[in-house]
């Protein structure tokens, strides 16, 4: 789940950086796509990963943009209500984990450590419940069995 959150954040960063990369005149040449027929949208550069699909990515992206705008306008504390609204409206474990982490970071800013700790404990409890509900892998956890070491 943590890897998924990190990859979603990385994808958001890449998506936000793309317009800047093309603004420098690095737009692919139309002649490169002449053999593509009537395709009017250029292909993504090969070094960029494909755009992630899924509503969870879209929600995380929207939350990041809202947080940035609230912070830029000096109203960062107002994003807390948005995060609570998201928690009330979703049961998606990845999204809830992201929102709890974001809430805890905001709660730490005015040195409200106790509230941040309480928020993370709530997140931990939800993560443990979700983990206990999830189907478990066999004891080997998908790892290949290793031969016993020879006593030489």
Secondary structure by P-SEA (a helix, b strand, c coil): caaaaaaaaaaaaaaaaaaaaaaaccccccccccccccccccccccccccccccaaaaaaaaaaaaaaaaaaacccccaaaaaaaaaaccccaaaaaaaaaaaaaaaacccaaaaaaaaaaaaaaaaaaaaaaccccccccccccccccccc
